[in-house]
Amino acid sequence: QVQLVESGGGLVQTGGSLRLSCVASESIFTINGMGWYRQAPGRQRELIASITSGGSTNYIDFVKGRFTISRDNAKSTLYLQMNMLKPEDTARYYCNVHPYGLLIDGYEYWGQGTQVTVSS
């Protein structure tokens, strides 16, 4: 069974923090890198942070120093700790396999995501 279930989003004021979680299928989680993506209205979905199976991480410049990606292989769970949130961080956040992606019957598979809204 393929599973990508995000949670932890919410409404936070500028400067606040949130911790996102992503529960994935063990069969795809333990041997693959993972990434967090986000999509805001009028913008395409983009990768913002990734972590390899060995724990090496990468971030886009806009979130570097504020966000931390981590993984717990025993629980097949991916995390994103977000600090110093800005209104520009408002978006729906998704997890997925990285860099391979996840395909079901030839189509990209994405979970429902979790909404993050940062107010001023």
C-alpha positions, 0 to 999 in steps of 0.5 A: 500500500502506498501512503503519504499522509501529511499533518501538523499545519495550522494558522500561525502569526509571523515569527511563529513555529510549526512542526509538520509530519508525514507518515509514509509507507515503510517500503518506500521510505527506508530506501529513498530520499524524501522531500518537502514541497509547497504550493501557494495559489498562483504558483507551481509546487516546488521543492523546499527541503530534501533529505537523503536516506543517509541524512544529508539535507538541502534547502532552498535559500528562502527557508535555510536557517529557519526550517529543518527537515529530519526523518525517523526511519523506525516510524517511516515519518518525515518531519519539517520544523518551521521557525520564524515563519513569514507570510510568504511561507503560506502554502499547502505543504506536501511530502514525497519521495525525492528525487525519484518521485512516486508514480501510480499507474503512470501518474504522479502521486501526492497526498492531501498535503497540510495547509500552513497559513502565516498571518501578520 
